[in-house]
Amino acid sequence: MKSINLKKNKWLALPEKQFYHSTDGKAAKQVTEVKLKIDNHFLYVEFECYDNPFVNQNGYLEYNSEMYNQEVFEIFIASGNETPTRYLEIEINPNNALFVAWIENETGESVSKLEFVKHNNAGIMHGIQKGKKDWKGFMTIPLALISSKSNNYRLNFYRIISKVSHANSDWLCDASNCDFTCWSSTKSGQNPQFHRPEAFGILTLIQ
């Protein structure tokens, strides 16, 4: 299981420069970089997504829209050490649209219930910069949103990357046209699957 030791008020760059395919755990060819910082109130996440030639073909613009059908960067997180059955899912796309919801996953294999967090209640600051073949951004996540007073979290990071050009703005991602990649691979077999919390890594706060 992957682990991160994070000192308060200190930035930490994850050593991995690429994520891993959700299906078989093999390293993805695209470069993905993530930096983290935490203080008494917020978890700060900065990310850079390279090798992304179709970054301008994403059509979702609205908060809590179905942006997971196209290219996104995601974090799933829950407080504590145990494999969670309830966790917070946060997504951001190259258009700076945000998705925030609590996920119930009773089987450890799929979403059994989804509870959206309203924009005003989430309190997440976020921003995006797009290039021609890359994009980067940040999210400042209130720890109160995660309902946490713990020094330990279970979490994973994900990235969906389009591999082909799309003629229509309402295109949908699948295994044939996108790579589904994870910081800690879910190793879901033939079909990509992110919602496998047993694969979440552990984030530990240290003094």
Phi and psi restraints in degrees (value plus and minus 20) as a CYANA .aco file:
   2 LYS   PHI     -92.5   -52.5
   2 LYS   PSI     129.6   169.6
   3 SER   PHI    -161.8  -121.8
   3 SER   PSI     132.0   172.0
   4 ILE   PHI    -151.6  -111.6
   4 ILE   PSI     108.4   148.4
   5 ASN   PHI    -125.0   -85.0
   5 ASN   PSI      97.8   137.8
   6 LEU   PHI    -141.6  -101.6
   6 LEU   PSI     100.3   140.3
   7 LYS   PHI    -101.4   -61.4
   7 LYS   PSI     119.6   159.6
   8 LYS   PHI     -80.7   -40.7
   8 LYS   PSI     118.3   158.3
   9 ASN   PHI      46.5    86.5
   9 ASN   PSI      -1.7    38.3
  10 LYS   PHI    -144.7  -104.7
  10 LYS   PSI     110.8   150.8
  11 TRP   PHI     -93.3   -53.3
  11 TRP   PSI     121.4   161.4
  12 LEU   PHI    -151.4  -111.4
  12 LEU   PSI     104.1   144.1
  13 ALA   PHI    -110.6   -70.6
  13 ALA   PSI     106.7   146.7
  14 LEU   PHI     -82.2   -42.2
  14 LEU   PSI     117.0   157.0
  15 PRO   PHI     -87.1   -47.1
  15 PRO   PSI     -46.3    -6.3
  16 GLU   PHI     -91.0   -51.0
  16 GLU   PSI     116.6   156.6
  17 LYS   PHI    -125.5   -85.5
  17 LYS   PSI     -15.3    24.7
  18 GLN   PHI    -168.7  -128.7
  18 GLN   PSI     136.5   176.5
  19 PHE   PHI    -111.4   -71.4
  19 PHE   PSI    -196.1  -156.1
  20 TYR   PHI    -148.1  -108.1
  20 TYR   PSI     123.4   163.4
  21 HIS   PHI     -79.9   -39.9
  21 HIS   PSI     118.1   158.1
  22 SER   PHI     -89.3   -49.3
  22 SER   PSI     -42.2    -2.2
  23 THR   PHI     -98.5   -58.5
  23 THR   PSI     -72.9   -32.9
  24 ASP   PHI    -142.6  -102.6
  24 ASP   PSI     -21.7    18.3
  25 GLY   PHI      60.3   100.3
  25 GLY   PSI     -15.2    24.8
  26 LYS   PHI     -95.1   -55.1
  26 LYS   PSI     128.0   168.0
  27 ALA   PHI     -83.4   -43.4
  27 ALA   PSI     113.7   153.7
  28 ALA   PHI     -96.5   -56.5
  28 ALA   PSI     132.6   172.6
  29 LYS   PHI     -97.9   -57.9
  29 LYS   PSI     -42.7    -2.7
  30 GLN   PHI     -97.9   -57.9
  30 GLN   PSI     121.5   161.5
  31 VAL   PHI    -103.5   -63.5
  31 VAL   PSI     110.9   150.9
  32 THR   PHI    -155.5  -115.5
  32 THR   PSI     104.5   144.5
  33 GLU   PHI    -139.5   -99.5
  33 GLU   PSI     119.4   159.4
  34 VAL   PHI    -153.9  -113.9
  34 VAL   PSI     116.4   156.4
  35 LYS   PHI    -144.5  -104.5
  35 LYS   PSI     124.9   164.9
  36 LEU   PHI    -150.7  -110.7
  36 LEU   PSI     128.7   168.7
  37 LYS   PHI    -168.8  -128.8
  37 LYS   PSI     130.4   170.4
  38 ILE   PHI    -159.3  -119.3
  38 ILE   PSI     124.9   164.9
  39 ASP   PHI    -151.0  -111.0
  39 ASP   PSI    -177.7  -137.7
  40 ASN   PHI     -94.0   -54.0
  40 ASN   PSI     -32.1     7.9
  41 HIS   PHI    -146.2  -106.2
  41 HIS   PSI     -46.4    -6.4
  42 PHE   PHI    -157.1  -117.1
  42 PHE   PSI     131.3   171.3
  43 LEU   PHI    -125.0   -85.0
  43 LEU   PSI     103.5   143.5
  44 TYR   PHI    -123.1   -83.1
  44 TYR   PSI     109.3   149.3
  45 VAL   PHI    -145.7  -105.7
  45 VAL   PSI     103.6   143.6
  46 GLU   PHI    -139.3   -99.3
  46 GLU   PSI     120.1   160.1
  47 PHE   PHI    -163.5  -123.5
  47 PHE   PSI     133.7   173.7
  48 GLU   PHI    -153.6  -113.6
  48 GLU   PSI     104.9   144.9
  49 CYS   PHI    -132.2   -92.2
  49 CYS   PSI      88.0   128.0
  50 TYR   PHI    -118.9   -78.9
  50 TYR   PSI     154.1   194.1
  51 ASP   PHI      37.9    77.9
  51 ASP   PSI      32.2    72.2
  52 ASN   PHI    -149.8  -109.8
  52 ASN   PSI      48.1    88.1
  53 PRO   PHI     -86.6   -46.6
  53 PRO   PSI     -37.5     2.5
  54 PHE   PHI    -129.7   -89.7
  54 PHE   PSI       9.7    49.7
  55 VAL   PHI     -80.2   -40.2
  55 VAL   PSI     -46.1    -6.1
  56 ASN   PHI    -111.3   -71.3
  56 ASN   PSI     -10.1    29.9
  57 GLN   PHI    -124.9   -84.9
  57 GLN   PSI      -2.1    37.9
  58 ASN   PHI    -115.0   -75.0
  58 ASN   PSI     109.5   149.5
  59 GLY   PHI    -122.0   -82.0
  59 GLY   PSI     -31.6     8.4
  60 TYR   PHI     -97.8   -57.8
  60 TYR   PSI     111.6   151.6
  61 LEU   PHI    -144.8  -104.8
  61 LEU   PSI     -36.2     3.8
  62 GLU   PHI    -117.1   -77.1
  62 GLU   PSI     128.2   168.2
  63 TYR   PHI     -81.9   -41.9
  63 TYR   PSI     116.4   156.4
  64 ASN   PHI      36.6    76.6
  64 ASN   PSI      11.0    51.0
  65 SER   PHI    -104.3   -64.3
  65 SER   PSI     157.0   197.0
  66 GLU   PHI    -103.5   -63.5
  66 GLU   PSI      31.5    71.5
  67 MET   PHI     -87.4   -47.4
  67 MET   PSI     -36.7     3.3
  68 TYR   PHI     -86.0   -46.0
  68 TYR   PSI     -25.9    14.1
  69 ASN   PHI    -101.6   -61.6
  69 ASN   PSI     -25.4    14.6
  70 GLN   PHI    -154.4  -114.4
  70 GLN   PSI    -172.8  -132.8
  71 GLU   PHI     -99.8   -59.8
  71 GLU   PSI     112.4   152.4
  72 VAL   PHI    -169.5  -129.5
  72 VAL   PSI     141.5   181.5
  73 PHE   PHI    -133.0   -93.0
  73 PHE   PSI     116.6   156.6
  74 GLU   PHI    -154.5  -114.5
  74 GLU   PSI     132.2   172.2
  75 ILE   PHI    -153.1  -113.1
  75 ILE   PSI     112.5   152.5
  76 PHE   PHI    -130.5   -90.5
  76 PHE   PSI     112.8   152.8
  77 ILE   PHI    -170.8  -130.8
  77 ILE   PSI     123.6   163.6
  78 ALA   PHI    -165.9  -125.9
  78 ALA   PSI     132.1   172.1
  79 SER   PHI    -101.3   -61.3
  79 SER   PSI     133.9   173.9
  80 GLY   PHI      79.0   119.0
  80 GLY   PSI     154.6   194.6
  81 ASN   PHI    -114.6   -74.6
  81 ASN   PSI     -44.6    -4.6
  82 GLU   PHI     -97.2   -57.2
  82 GLU   PSI     136.3   176.3
  83 THR   PHI     -81.9   -41.9
  83 THR   PSI      99.9   139.9
  84 PRO   PHI    -101.9   -61.9
  84 PRO   PSI     129.4   169.4
  85 THR   PHI    -122.8   -82.8
  85 THR   PSI     -27.6    12.4
  86 ARG   PHI    -156.3  -116.3
  86 ARG   PSI     108.7   148.7
  87 TYR   PHI    -171.6  -131.6
  87 TYR   PSI     140.1   180.1
  88 LEU   PHI    -110.9   -70.9
  88 LEU   PSI     109.5   149.5
  89 GLU   PHI    -128.7   -88.7
  89 GLU   PSI     102.9   142.9
  90 ILE   PHI    -144.0  -104.0
  90 ILE   PSI     108.1   148.1
  91 GLU   PHI    -145.7  -105.7
  91 GLU   PSI     128.3   168.3
  92 ILE   PHI    -158.5  -118.5
  92 ILE   PSI     123.7   163.7
  93 ASN   PHI    -137.8   -97.8
  93 ASN   PSI     154.4   194.4
  94 PRO   PHI     -84.2   -44.2
  94 PRO   PSI     -30.4     9.6
  95 ASN   PHI    -114.3   -74.3
  95 ASN   PSI     -13.0    27.0
  96 ASN   PHI      47.4    87.4
  96 ASN   PSI       3.3    43.3
  97 ALA   PHI    -101.8   -61.8
  97 ALA   PSI     127.1   167.1
  98 LEU   PHI    -142.4  -102.4
  98 LEU   PSI     125.7   165.7
  99 PHE   PHI    -148.6  -108.6
  99 PHE   PSI     106.8   146.8
 100 VAL   PHI    -157.2  -117.2
 100 VAL   PSI     103.8   143.8
 101 ALA   PHI    -176.2  -136.2
 101 ALA   PSI     128.3   168.3
 102 TRP   PHI    -106.4   -66.4
 102 TRP   PSI     114.8   154.8
 103 ILE   PHI    -132.5   -92.5
 103 ILE   PSI     109.3   149.3
 104 GLU   PHI    -119.2   -79.2
 104 GLU   PSI     106.6   146.6
 105 ASN   PHI    -156.4  -116.4
 105 ASN   PSI      64.2   104.2
 106 GLU   PHI     -94.3   -54.3
 106 GLU   PSI     -48.7    -8.7
 107 THR   PHI    -113.6   -73.6
 107 THR   PSI     -34.8     5.2
 108 GLY   PHI      59.7    99.7
 108 GLY   PSI     -10.0    30.0
 109 GLU   PHI    -146.5  -106.5
 109 GLU   PSI     -41.7    -1.7
 110 SER   PHI    -182.6  -142.6
 110 SER   PSI     145.0   185.0
 111 VAL   PHI     -95.5   -55.5
 111 VAL   PSI     103.8   143.8
 112 SER   PHI    -119.7   -79.7
 112 SER   PSI     -43.8    -3.8
 113 LYS   PHI    -176.9  -136.9
 113 LYS   PSI     122.6   162.6
 114 LEU   PHI    -147.5  -107.5
 114 LEU   PSI     110.3   150.3
 115 GLU   PHI    -144.7  -104.7
 115 GLU   PSI      87.2   127.2
 116 PHE   PHI     -85.6   -45.6
 116 PHE   PSI     126.2   166.2
 117 VAL   PHI    -122.6   -82.6
 117 VAL   PSI     104.0   144.0
 118 LYS   PHI     -84.1   -44.1
 118 LYS   PSI     130.5   170.5
 119 HIS   PHI     -75.6   -35.6
 119 HIS   PSI     -65.5   -25.5
 120 ASN   PHI     -87.1   -47.1
 120 ASN   PSI     -46.8    -6.8
 121 ASN   PHI    -104.5   -64.5
 121 ASN   PSI     -43.8    -3.8
 122 ALA   PHI     -91.2   -51.2
 122 ALA   PSI     -65.1   -25.1
 123 GLY   PHI      47.1    87.1
 123 GLY   PSI       4.5    44.5
 124 ILE   PHI    -110.0   -70.0
 124 ILE   PSI     101.7   141.7
 125 MET   PHI    -103.9   -63.9
 125 MET   PSI     121.1   161.1
 126 HIS   PHI    -178.0  -138.0
 126 HIS   PSI     138.0   178.0
 127 GLY   PHI    -182.4  -142.4
 127 GLY   PSI     138.6   178.6
 128 ILE   PHI    -157.0  -117.0
 128 ILE   PSI     125.3   165.3
 129 GLN   PHI    -147.0  -107.0
 129 GLN   PSI     110.6   150.6
 130 LYS   PHI    -130.5   -90.5
 130 LYS   PSI     118.8   158.8
 131 GLY   PHI    -129.3   -89.3
 131 GLY   PSI    -187.0  -147.0
 132 LYS   PHI     -94.8   -54.8
 132 LYS   PSI     -53.7   -13.7
 133 LYS   PHI    -155.7  -115.7
 133 LYS   PSI       5.4    45.4
 134 ASP   PHI    -180.1  -140.1
 134 ASP   PSI     148.0   188.0
 135 TRP   PHI    -175.5  -135.5
 135 TRP   PSI     133.9   173.9
 136 LYS   PHI    -165.1  -125.1
 136 LYS   PSI     142.6   182.6
 137 GLY   PHI    -188.4  -148.4
 137 GLY   PSI    -196.2  -156.2
 138 PHE   PHI    -162.9  -122.9
 138 PHE   PSI     135.1   175.1
 139 MET   PHI    -158.6  -118.6
 139 MET   PSI     110.9   150.9
 140 THR   PHI    -130.3   -90.3
 140 THR   PSI      87.0   127.0
 141 ILE   PHI    -125.5   -85.5
 141 ILE   PSI      99.9   139.9
 142 PRO   PHI     -83.5   -43.5
 142 PRO   PSI     111.3   151.3
 143 LEU   PHI     -84.1   -44.1
 143 LEU   PSI     -47.5    -7.5
 144 ALA   PHI     -83.2   -43.2
 144 ALA   PSI     -48.8    -8.8
 145 LEU   PHI     -85.9   -45.9
 145 LEU   PSI     -52.7   -12.7
 146 ILE   PHI    -103.3   -63.3
 146 ILE   PSI     -23.2    16.8
 147 SER   PHI      37.2    77.2
 147 SER   PSI      28.8    68.8
 148 SER   PHI    -144.3  -104.3
 148 SER   PSI     114.6   154.6
 149 LYS   PHI    -145.1  -105.1
 149 LYS   PSI       4.1    44.1
 150 SER   PHI    -113.3   -73.3
 150 SER   PSI     140.3   180.3
 151 ASN   PHI    -117.0   -77.0
 151 ASN   PSI     -13.9    26.1
 152 ASN   PHI    -154.3  -114.3
 152 ASN   PSI     123.2   163.2
 153 TYR   PHI    -156.8  -116.8
 153 TYR   PSI     130.2   170.2
 154 ARG   PHI    -124.4   -84.4
 154 ARG   PSI     112.8   152.8
 155 LEU   PHI    -177.0  -137.0
 155 LEU   PSI     142.1   182.1
 156 ASN   PHI    -169.6  -129.6
 156 ASN   PSI     135.3   175.3
 157 PHE   PHI    -139.4   -99.4
 157 PHE   PSI     127.7   167.7
 158 TYR   PHI    -160.2  -120.2
 158 TYR   PSI     138.7   178.7
 159 ARG   PHI    -168.0  -128.0
 159 ARG   PSI     109.2   149.2
 160 ILE   PHI    -122.3   -82.3
 160 ILE   PSI     109.5   149.5
 161 ILE   PHI    -148.6  -108.6
 161 ILE   PSI     101.3   141.3
 162 SER   PHI     -91.6   -51.6
 162 SER   PSI     118.0   158.0
 163 LYS   PHI    -125.6   -85.6
 163 LYS   PSI     -30.0    10.0
 164 VAL   PHI    -157.1  -117.1
 164 VAL   PSI     140.8   180.8
 165 SER   PHI     -99.8   -59.8
 165 SER   PSI     126.3   166.3
 166 HIS   PHI    -140.6  -100.6
 166 HIS   PSI     111.3   151.3
 167 ALA   PHI     -95.1   -55.1
 167 ALA   PSI     -51.4   -11.4
 168 ASN   PHI    -134.7   -94.7
 168 ASN   PSI     127.9   167.9
 169 SER   PHI     -93.8   -53.8
 169 SER   PSI     -35.4     4.6
 170 ASP   PHI    -117.7   -77.7
 170 ASP   PSI       6.9    46.9
 171 TRP   PHI     -82.7   -42.7
 171 TRP   PSI     135.1   175.1
 172 LEU   PHI    -141.3  -101.3
 172 LEU   PSI     115.9   155.9
 173 CYS   PHI     -97.9   -57.9
 173 CYS   PSI     126.0   166.0
 174 ASP   PHI    -174.4  -134.4
 174 ASP   PSI    -199.2  -159.2
 175 ALA   PHI     -85.4   -45.4
 175 ALA   PSI     -38.6     1.4
 176 SER   PHI    -103.3   -63.3
 176 SER   PSI     -45.8    -5.8
 177 ASN   PHI    -139.1   -99.1
 177 ASN   PSI     -23.5    16.5
 178 CYS   PHI    -160.3  -120.3
 178 CYS   PSI     134.6   174.6
 179 ASP   PHI    -118.6   -78.6
 179 ASP   PSI     113.5   153.5
 180 PHE   PHI    -129.1   -89.1
 180 PHE   PSI      88.0   128.0
 181 THR   PHI    -141.2  -101.2
 181 THR   PSI     134.2   174.2
 182 CYS   PHI    -156.0  -116.0
 182 CYS   PSI     129.0   169.0
 183 TRP   PHI     -84.4   -44.4
 183 TRP   PSI     -68.4   -28.4
 184 SER   PHI    -134.6   -94.6
 184 SER   PSI      87.7   127.7
 185 SER   PHI     -80.1   -40.1
 185 SER   PSI     117.6   157.6
 186 THR   PHI    -101.4   -61.4
 186 THR   PSI     -34.0     6.0
 187 LYS   PHI      25.5    65.5
 187 LYS   PSI      38.6    78.6
 188 SER   PHI    -107.0   -67.0
 188 SER   PSI     -20.9    19.1
 189 GLY   PHI      70.7   110.7
 189 GLY   PSI    -165.9  -125.9
 190 GLN   PHI     -82.2   -42.2
 190 GLN   PSI     -58.3   -18.3
 191 ASN   PHI    -121.4   -81.4
 191 ASN   PSI     109.3   149.3
 192 PRO   PHI     -79.9   -39.9
 192 PRO   PSI     118.4   158.4
 193 GLN   PHI    -171.6  -131.6
 193 GLN   PSI     102.9   142.9
 194 PHE   PHI    -111.7   -71.7
 194 PHE   PSI     -50.1   -10.1
 195 HIS   PHI    -103.9   -63.9
 195 HIS   PSI      48.6    88.6
 196 ARG   PHI    -151.9  -111.9
 196 ARG   PSI      63.4   103.4
 197 PRO   PHI     -83.7   -43.7
 197 PRO   PSI     -37.8     2.2
 198 GLU   PHI     -80.8   -40.8
 198 GLU   PSI     -45.2    -5.2
 199 ALA   PHI    -104.9   -64.9
 199 ALA   PSI     -27.2    12.8
 200 PHE   PHI     -78.6   -38.6
 200 PHE   PSI     122.3   162.3
 201 GLY   PHI    -101.2   -61.2
 201 GLY   PSI     158.4   198.4
 202 ILE   PHI    -135.1   -95.1
 202 ILE   PSI     108.6   148.6
 203 LEU   PHI    -126.3   -86.3
 203 LEU   PSI     102.4   142.4
 204 THR   PHI    -137.5   -97.5
 204 THR   PSI     108.4   148.4
 205 LEU   PHI    -104.5   -64.5
 205 LEU   PSI     112.0   152.0
 206 ILE   PHI    -146.4  -106.4
 206 ILE   PSI     134.5   174.5
